Amino acid sequence: MITKIFIDMDGVVADFVKAALKVHNKQDPWHNNPKHHGSYDIDKIWNLTFTEFWTPINDDDNFWNALDKTEEADELMEFLEAL
């Protein structure tokens, strides 16, 4: 019997990238841009330092609370709840 399931939030049930795009007012670097496929360091793709990337996120008091669900979040949770 399964008693605990740990779920990765980022990109699995919470859409961190969508929120990061919004807070930085930038376009999705992967959409229709194959040169970035396979690269997951969005800060490096945008040529931002660690601080430049995280400061606007950390300064937004509602960033983490306002993350949208991914498209598959509800289906995944229903599946896991049925186990």
N, C-alpha and C positions, 0 to 999 in steps of 0.2 A: 504494500500500500504506500502510495506517495503521500508524504506529510508536508513537504515544503517544496516549492518551486521558486527559484530565483529568476527574475526577469530583468534583462538589460533594458533600461528605459530608452536610452539614446538611439533613435532610429528604429526601435522595435515597437514601442507603444507611445513614445513622445517624439515629436518632430523638432528636434533641436536645430537642425539645419534651417528649416523654414523660419524659425524665430531669430536665428543669427543673421540670416539674410535681411530680415526686416529691421533689426536693430542697427545694422551696418548700412542699410539702404543700398544693398548690392543685389545683383542678379545671380542666379544659380550658376556657378562656374562649370558645372557638369552638363547642364542642359544643352544639347546640340553642340558639345565641344569635346570631341573624343580625346584631345590631347591631355585632358585632365582625368580621364577615366583611369581608375586604379590608384589615383592619388587622393588621400583622404585628409590631408592637412590643409584645411580651407584657409587658415591663416597664411600659409606659405603660398598657396595659389594666388591669394590677394596681395601678396608681398607685404604682409603686416607682421610686426613683431608680436611676441606673446602678449605684451602689455597693450599694444594697440588693439589687438583682437579682444582681449578679456575685459578691458576697462569699460566699454559701453555696456557690456552684458552685466558686469558687476554693479554698475551705476544704475541699472534699471531695476527698481525695487520689485517689479512685478514679472520680470523675465521668466523665472522658473515656474511661477504659479500659472502663467498664461500659456505655457506650451500646449500647442494643439496635439491631439492624438494623431497617430499615423493612420493611414487608410485601413490598415489591417488590424489595428489594435483591438477593436471590439470582437472580431472573429477569433483572434488569438486568445483573448481572455475567455470567451465562451468555450473554446476548445479545452483550455487548461482547467477551467472550472468543472468540466465534465469528466476529468480523469479520476 
